[in-house]
Amino acid sequence: MKAKKVALVHDWLTGMRGGEKVLEAALELFPQAEIYTLIHRADRVSDLINSRRIHVSWLNSLPGVSHYYRYLLPLMPWAIESFDLGDYDLVLSFNHCVAKGVRLTPRPGRRPPLHICYCHTPMRYVYDQFHDYFADGSRGWMRFGAGLLRPALMRWDKKTSRGVDAFVANSENVRQRIRKAYGRDAAVIYPTVDTEFFRPLPTPRSGAPYYLIAGALVPYKRVDLAIAACRKLGVALKVVGVGTEAGRLKERAAGASVEFMGWQSDEALRELYQNCEASLFPADEDFGITAVEAMACGRPVIAYKKGGALETVREGVTGVFFEAQTATALADAIRRSKDMSFDPAAIRAHALRFDDKQFKDSFVGFVRDVWDKHAAAAKVRVMQVIECGGPGGTGYQVAAICNGLDPARFESSLVYAVRPGSMPREYEATAAGAAHFFHVPEMVREIAPLSDLRALWRLYRLFRQERPDIVHAHSSKAGFLARVAAWAAGVERIYYSPRGYSFLQTDNSAFVQWAYRLLERFASLFGTVVAVSESEAVLARGLGASGVRVVRDAYLGEAVGPSPTKSGRGTSSPYGSVVCASGRLSFARHPEAFVRLAQRLTDARNGVKCVWIGGGELLPVMEEMIRDLGLTGKLEVTGWLPHREALRRLADSDVLVHYSRWDAIPNAVIEAMACGLPVVASDIPGNRGLIAPGENGLLAATEIEFLEKTLQLIDDPKLAARLGAKGRAVVKAEYSRQRLLGELSELYGWA
């Protein structure tokens, strides 16, 4: 499970009761989590809870609110909705009142958080225990007011239950309540009990005998029954806890042997459990952690036979039940318990079923399973943006990404423009795996202020409308425009693959190169650079990019390997060697140098043929040079070929020459190496990251070096074969399509 941001929502933090113990266990399971709560009283909760970042609602600013917050129930839905946790990946609410009602507004480009509610009970104040809370005639005004508000609170509670992705109940008892209140099912995971801490005394009990009741002093706990029963029997009772009923209960206990001990530390409470005759449990509880804590200390429990006690207490083994919720029935159960013999070891053994480890293992396992299903069900919406769609390395790589990402996990969209001479529908056909296509013709490669502004506006509106999870821009112009537009549109995850920074283009003036560098430095503030080579990653870090990943391009051919026969030669062919170049006829690829190399090679060796596989804007210039230098028939320019045919022509060659002025990662070189060709490439950063000189290819710095090293490969077939075989092995190991798609899937996957 890879949830980055986790929030824990708790109704209020005003004491350490069972719910707060569950919260502590969750904090140990999710140490990075932050807490959201209505009210926080630091002196009443544990150091572990206080050690975390705690966000409180505006109710917490009311003077002395911890003394009367329960009377503010009508305001609590409003207060809990003041929290909007849409920025989180996982929200865990621990609810017995309003905690599950937090808002989870999804942010642009993000799916809503996964919301799991650990429900101690549906809001008991408006459901099955309404009359218990407001039964006392002295609180008639409260009963009247609550009766008026009850329908609205019930509607709000049911409505907010729909914002929960999965419920966990703390008992089968509560599971049935959830079904009745919300029409939803729930998993059952019993709450945590620290059975290592709560354990029997190592020595016999001492002191005057007493019975114990621990918990919040609120109506449904029925502390009044415990007081009346102990008064009837003339036995001592110790009451641990604080709450709204404290004053009324003290009045009822006047003259009886009842001691109100208020809030107690865990250590003090443990000692009270260990020394009591029995723990009294007269409430219809959701689960009842105090009963299990007492049993963990080896002491029996006298419990009302309803609710959570039915799942924790074993009649005659760990305690005694009473059938009617009256003082007489409880007093009778206390009498019966005196005549029974309880084995502390057996009582404790039963309590170990509810220990801390059981809860943590079950809860984290449940959350992980729900998270995995949640992640698998939600497709990640990825928009690939490119302004140079069509034939060529970048266009082919982006199309391969659209075609190769698992459609069960990702919904790919292609936002594109094409180079002059290319048709939009043709490029869409090469990227048919994309679910959606958006043609943005204003996104041109050259600097054109009006077109650039129109493209920026169209991209912004597109991202705002489509709300992608990820925008991944490729090449410099699309990279700048798409990053700025995505940031302005609130896209959460922005990636950029430069594929050759514009400031490296030596056909631009020094001023233009400086301007490009400045723009790249500014745009590096937005998103993560996904460099296609280590050398490009170095440049990205030098521009101040805060996040840089390396995901190398892939060989996109059908299979890795040389042509089984060199179809361009043979007994009937006049050519001894074929030297080729591959790519766009553009300034960056320096085709004029290849023409000059072809003239020198054909002059130096008989039977050499040169081939340029590809087309482009400099085709007329190259054709003119071929005629002027008398290379007709010796130097062939194929024009653009289908990708498979281009690879076949490449495999039929003997040497690839790649005289590029700049490059991020040369796809032509990867394809040649995959076909088993030795390579001579220009000594520039992009080529250096791919070629290890003398191991899988050769580097050259000048045109004369290109001539010398190409002749070396023509004259030494063993060297050519060794370099070609090593290059093929490198591509197979490090530049596979599966590796590219796997690394991008990991990058794109919900983190």
N, C-alpha and C positions, 0 to 999 in steps of 0.2 A: 504494500500500500504506500502510495507516494503523495499523500495529501500534504501540501506545503504549509498552509495556514489553517490552524484549527482553533475554534472558539468553543468554550464550555459556558453554557448558560444555566444559571441557578436562580431560583426565585428570590431568595434573600439569604444573607450571611449574617445571622444574628446569634448564633450558638452552634455548638457541635452536637448535632443529633444524627440519626441514621442517614439522612440524606446527605449531610456534609461528609460523613465517612465515605459514602459512595463517590462523592466529588473528589475527595483526596485520592482514592484509588485511581480515578480517571486522570488526575494530574500526574500520577506516577507513570501511567501508560502513555500519556501525551505530554511530555515535558515541555514542548514548545508552545503549548496552548495558552491562550489568554482567557480571562474569566469576565463574563458579563452578568451583572446582578442588579436587582432593584435597590438594595440597601446593604451596606457593609459596615459591620461593627468590628473593628480589628481586634479589640480586646476580648472578643467572645469566640474567635475562631482560631484555628491552629496556625503554627508558624509556616507549615507547608502551604496552606491556602494564601496566607499573607505574603509569601515570597513571590507570588506570581503577579503579573500585571492585572489589576482588577479595574474594570470599567463600571461605574455606577450610574444609575438613572438620576433624573432631576429630583426624584423623591428623597434621595439621600441628603439633599441640601436643606430639607425642612427641619427646623429646630426640634431636637429631641425625638426625631421620627422613630427611633428604635423602640420607644415606649408605647407607641400607638399605631404602628404601621399596619396592623391587621385590620384596623377600622378603615383603611384607605383602599380596600378591595375595589370599589368602583373606579378608582383612578389607575389601578395597576395595568389593565390592558393598554391604556394610553401610554403609560410609562414604559412598558416593555417594548412597545412598538416604536419608541424613540431610538431604539437600537436598530440599525440596518447593517446586517452582516453579509451583504452581497459580495464583499471582497474576499471572503474566506472560501476555502475549498471544502471544509468539513465543519459542520456545526453539530455539537452534541448538547441537547437540552436535557436537563434533569428536572422534571416537572412534577409538581403537585398542585400548582396554582396557575401561573400564566407564562412560565418560562418558554414554552414551545411557541409562543406568539410573536417572537422576534421577526422583524422583516428581513427578507432575503432577496432584495432587488438585484437581479442579475446585471452586471456591468457590461457595457458594450464589448463584444468580442469574447465574453466568458459565459459559460453555462452557469446556472444557479448552483449554489453550494449544495452538497449532500447534507440533508438534515435528518439525523437520527434522534429520536426522543426516548430517553430512559424514563418511563412514566412510573412514578411512585403511586399515583392515582390520578384519574381525571378530577378536575376541580371539585373536591368533595363538598365545598360550601354551597354548590348549586345543584348537586345531584343527590345521591342516596343519603347523605348525612346533613342535609339542610336543616332538618328539624332538630337534630342533636345540637347543632351550633346555636340555634335560636329558640330553644325550648323554654328557657328560663323566663318567667313572667317579668322579672325585673328588667329584662332587656326587650320589652315589648316594642319600643321605638325602633330598635335595631331590626327586630323581626319584620316590622311593617316596611321599613325602608328596603331591607334585603328582599322581601317579597316583591316589591315593585321592580327592583333591578334584576331579579333572578332570570326572567326570560331573556333580557338583553345579554347578560353574561353567558347564559347557556348558548345563545346563538353565536356569540363571539368565540366561545370555546370550541364549538363544533366547526365553525368556519376555519379557525386556525389549525385544526387537526388535519385539514387538507394540505397544509404546507409541510407536513412531516412525510418524509420518504419511507421511513421504517420505524415502527414502535417496538420498544422492549418493555415488557412488564416485569415488575419486581416479584411477581407471584402469579400463580394461576388465578387467584382471587382477583387481582387487578386486571389480568388478561380478560376476564369475563366482564369487568366494568368497562374496559376499553371497547369491547365489542358492543356493549349496550349503549354507551355514550356516543361513539364515533362510527360504529359500523366497520371497524378495522380490526384485523387480527394483529397479534403481537407475539414475538418470541418471549420466552420466560427465562430470565437470568436472575437468580436470587442475589440480593445485595451482599456486599462484602461485610464480613465480620472478622475482626482481627483476633483470631483464636490463639495466635502466639502471644499476644499481649493479655487478653482475657483468659486466664487459666486458674485452676484451683489453688488454694493455699497449700504450701508444702507441709504445713503443720495443722493440727486441729484448730477449729474455729474457737474464738474467744469472745468474751464480753456478753452483755445481756442480749437475749434473743429479740429479734425484730423482723418484720416483713418490710419489703422494699418495693416502691413503685418509682420508675424513672421515665421521664419524657416531658414533652411540652405540656404546660398547664393550660390546656384548651379544652373546650367542652367534650369533644368526641373521645378524648382519652379516658373519660369516666373515672377520674381520680376521686370524685365524690363517692362512688361505690366502695372504693378501697377504704376511705375514711370511715364510712358508715359500718362496713363489715368489721373492721378492726375495733371500732368503738363497741360494737355489739359483743365481740369476743373478749374485749379487755386486753388486747395485745398491742404491742408497740408497732408503729409504722413510721418509716422514714420516707419522705417525699423529695425526690431530686428533680429539679427543673424550674423553669421560669415560664411565664406566660400571662395572658390576659385574665385567666381565672384565679390567679394567686390570691387576691384579696377575698373573693367570695369563698374559696376553699378554706382559707384560714378561719373565716367566721364559722363555717360548718364544723371545723375540727376543734373549736373551743371546748376545753374540758376533757378532750381525749388525749391519749398518749401518742400524739402525732408530731413529728419534727419536720419542719420545712427547711430543707438544706440549700435551696437555691441551686444555681449553676455550680457544678463540681468538675474538677479536672478529671482526665481519664484515670489517673492513678488513684484518686480518691474514690471514683465511681467503682473501679475494679475492687478496691478493698470493701466497699459496701456490698457489692455482689457476693464476694467470697464469704462474708460473715453473716449474710442474711439467712433466715429460715427458708424463705422462698421468695421469688419475685412475683408480684401480682400483675396481671395482664388483663384488665377488665374491659378493654376496648375492642370494638370490631375494627381490627387493624388491617392495613394494606398488606403488610408482611410482618413487621415487628422485630426490628433489629435488637431491641433491648432484651427481648425474651431469649434470643440466641446468645447474646453476650452473657446473660446470667447462666445459661446452660453450659457455655464454654468454661465458666468458672466452677462448674460442677454442681450448681444449685438448681432445684426444681422450679417449675413455673406453674402458677395457678392461673388458668386462662379461660376467657369466655370462648365457648365452643362455636366460633364463627370466624370467617375471614382468614387472614394470614396464619393465625395460630393453628389452624387445621393442617398446615403444611410444615410446621416447625415443631410442634409439641406432640409427643407420643404418650397417650394415656397410660398411667401406671409405670412408665419407664422414665420419662423426663419430666412428668408433671401430672396435673389433675385438671380436668375440664369442669366448668359449670354451665348448665344449659340456658338459664334465664339471666338476662342482664339486670339483676337486682342485687341489693346488698345482702339479702337473706341467702340467695343462692351462692354468692361468693363466700359468705361466712361458713355455709355448710361445706363448701369445697376446702376451705382452710382447715376445718375440723377433720375432714377425712384425710387430708394430707398428713396430719400429725400421727395418724395411725399407720401410715405407710412407710416402708423402708426404701429409700432411693440410693442407688449406687452412683457416687460422683463420677467414677470412671466411665460408666455406661452413658451417663448424661453428657459428659464431655465428648465421648466418641460420636454421639449423635450430632452434636454441634459442629464437629469438624466437616460435616457435609456442606457447611456454608462458609468455609474459610476463605481468606483473602485470595489465595491462589486460584480457587475454583472460579471466583467471580472474574478475576483478571483474565484468565485463559479464555473463559467463555465470552466475555465482553469484547476483548480485542479480536477474537476469532470472528465474532458476529460482525463487528464493524468492518473488518477486512473483507469478508465475503460480500457484504452489501456494497462496499466501495468498489470492489472488482466488477460487480455486476453493473454498477452505476457508470464506471469508466467504460466498460465494454458496450453499454447501450447507447452512449452518447458519441456520435461521430464528431471528430475534430474537423472543423471547417477551415480548409487551407486555401488561400488565394495565391497562386503563383503569378508574378507580374514580370513581363519582359517586353522591351520595345523593339527587339531585334528578332522577332519570331520568323521562322522559315529555315531554309537550309543553312547549315553551319553548326559549329560545336555547341554554342550556348543554346540555340534553338532546339537541337536534338536532345541535349541533356534535360532541359525543362520539360519537353514532351515526354521523355522517358520517365521523369518523376510523376507526371500526371497519369501516365499509363500504368506505372508500377506500384503506386501506393495502394495498400489493401482497402478496397471500397467498403469493406465491413467496418473499418475503423476510421477512415478518412473520407471526407467529401471534398474533392479537389475542384477548384475553379481556375480557369486560365484567363488572366487579364493581359491583353497583348496588343501590340502593333506589329506590323511586318515591314521589312525593308522594301524600298522601291523595287518593283519587278516581281515581288512575291504576292500571292493571292491569299487573303485571310482564310478562305475555306480550305485551301490546301494545307495551311498550317494546322487548322483545327483537325483535319483528318489525321495528321501525324500524332496529335495529342488527344485521340478519341477517348481515352480513359477519363478525361475531365468530365465532371457532371454538368458544368456550366461554362459558357464562353462569353467574354465581354471584350469586344473590339474597341480600342481607344485609339483612333487614327491620329489624334493630336499628339500622341506620345512619340515624337520623332527623336532620332539619335542626336542630331545636331542641336546646338543652342539656338533656340528660336523663342524669344520672350513671350510673344502672344500665344503661340501654340503651347508653350510650357505652362503658362497660366491656365489655359483652358484644360490642359491635361490634368493639372493639379486639382482644379475644381471638380472635374469629372471623377477623378479617383476618390477625392474626399466624399462626394455624394454617394459613390458606389459603396465605399466602406461603411458609411453611416447607414445605408439602406440594407446591405447584406449582413452586416455585423459578423464578419469572419472571426474565428478564434485566432487565426494566424495570417499574417501577410508576409510572404517571402518574395523579395524583389531580387531580380537578376540583372546584372550589368549596370553601368554607372548612371545613365540617365533615368531609367526606371527605378534604380535604387534610390536616387535622391528624391524624385517626385513621390514615389510610393511610401517611403519612410516618413516624409513630412506629412503627407495626406493621412496615413494610417495613425500617426501620433495625434493629429488634430481630430480625427474621428474617434479616438478613444480605443483603438485596437490594443489589446493587452500584450500580444506577443508579436514582435516585428523582427524579421530576419532579413539579412542582406548579403548576397553573394556578389562581390564586385566583378569577378571574372575578368580582371584586368582593369586597374584604376585608370580613370581618364587622364590624370595628371602624368601618367607614364607615356602618353602619346607624343612622340617626338615630332609629329607633323604640325603640332600646335606651337604658337609662340611661347616664349618664357612667361609672358604675362598671363596668357590663357592657362598654361600649366599651373601657375601660382593660384589663379582663381579657382580652378578645379580642386586643387589641394585644399584651399580654404573652405569650399563648399563641402568636401568630404569630411573635413574636420568638424564642421558644424553638424552635418547629418549623422556623424558617429555618436551623437548624443542620444539618438533614437534607436533602440533595439540592439540586437546582437549580430555581429558580423560572422557569417558562415563562410570562411575562406575555403577555396577549392585547392589550396596548396599551402605548405608551410611558409613559403616565401611570401605569399599574399597575407598570411596571418601576421607575419612580422611587420609588414607595411600597415596593416590595420591597427596593430598595437601602437605603432609610431604615431598614428593619427589621434590617439587617445581613446580608441574604442573601449568601452567598459567591459564588454563581454565579447570574446572571440572563440569560435569553435572552428575546427578543421573537418570538413567533409569533402573528401576528394571526389572528382568526377569519375565516371565509370566507362569502361569499354562497353559499347552498345551493340556490338556485333552478335550474330547468332551463335558463334562458337569461337573459342580461342584456338588459333593454330594457323600454320602456314598453308598456302594453297598446295594440294597434293601434286599438282603439275603446274609448271610455269607456262600458262597457256600463251603468253606473249612470245615465247621462244620455243625452240625445238629444232628438229633436223631441217624443217622447211623454213625456219625463220632466220632472217639476216642479222638479228640482234643478239649480241652476247650478254649484255646487261641492260636492265631497265632501271633508271634512276627517276624517282618520282617526288613530287611535292603534292600536298593535299590541303585544301582549305579555300577560303574566300580570296579572290583576287583584289586585295585591298592594300593600302599603304602599309598597314601593320604587318602584313605577311611578306612584304618586300619581293614581289614577283620579278621585278627588273633584275635583281641579283640572280634569281634562278635562271633567267634567260641567258645572262652572261656566263653563268656556270655551265649551262648546256652547251654554249659555243666552245668553251675551253675543254669540256669533257669529250665532245665529239671530235675536236681537233687532236686531243691527246690519245684517244683510244678508238680503234675501229669497232664498229658494231655496238656502240652505246646509243640507246634511245632514251629520251627524257619525256616525261609525261607530267602535266599539271592536272590533278583531279579536282575539279571545281570550277566555279565561275565567279563573276562579280563585276564591280564597277570599273576595274582597270583592264577588262578584257580587250577593249579596242587598243589600248596602249601596248599590251603584250603582243597582240596579233601584228601590230605595226613593227615591233622590234623583231619578231620572228621573220617577217619578210625582209627587213633591212639587213639582217645578219645572215640570211640564207639558211635558216634553220627549218624551213618547210620540209616536213617528212621526218625530221630528226627530233622536233619538239612538238608534242601534241597537247592541246588544251581540250579537255573533254567537255567542258561546261558542266552545269549541275546535273548530277545523276541521282537516281534513286539510291537511298542509303546502302541497300544491299549490293547494288551494282558497283557503287563507289568502293565498298570494302573488297569486292572481288578483284577490281582493278588494282587495288592496293596490294592484295595478296599475291598478284601476278608479277609484282615488281621485286627488285633485288635490294635496293637501298632507298630509304626515305631521307630527303633533305628538307629541313625545316628552318628556313632563314627568316625568323620572326623578329621584328624590332622590339616588341614587348608581348608578354603573355602572362596569364595567371596559371593556367595549366593547359598545355596544348593537346586538344583532343586528337588531332592528326597524329601526334607522336604516340599516344596511347593506342590508337587503332593500328598503327604500323607495328608497334612492339607486339601487340596481340597476334598479329599475322606472322610474327617471326622475322620481321625485317630489322636489320641493323639500321641505326639512325645516326645522322649527323645533324646537330641542332645548334642554333645560335647560343652563345654563352650569356644568357639573360636569366634573371631570378626564376621565372616560371619553368624554364627548361632545366635549370640546375636542380630543382626540387624533384624532378622525375628521372633524370639521367645521371648515373654514376659513371664518369668517364673511364673508359677501359673495361667496365664491368658489363653494362647493358647498352652502351652507346658511346658516342663521341661528341664533344663540344668544340665549336669553332668560333673565333672572335672576328675573323676577317674573311673576305671573299677568297683570298689565296689559301687560307687554312681550310675553307670548305672544299676547295678543289683538291688539296693535298689529301685530306682525310677521306673524301669520297673515292679518290683513286686508290687509296690504301685498302678500302673495303672491296673495290672491284678486283684488285690484284691479289688479295689474300682471302680466298673463299672460306678458309678455316676460321679466320678471325671474324668474318662476317657471320658465319654460322654460330660461332660461340656467343657473340653479342646478341644475335637474334634470339637464340634459345634462352639466354638469361633474361632478356627483355620480356619474352613471352611468359616466363615463370613469374616475373614481378607483376605483370598485369593480372595474371590468373590469381595470384595470392592477394593482391592489394587493390585492384581496380575492377572488381566484379560488380555487376549490376545489383546482385543480392546484397553486397556490402553497402553500397550507396543507399539502397532503399531501407536497409536495416538501420543504418545510422540516422537517416532522416526520420524514420518512424519513431525511433527512440527520442529524437529531438522534438518532434511534433507531438508525441503522445502526451496526454494530460500528466502533468507533473505532480 
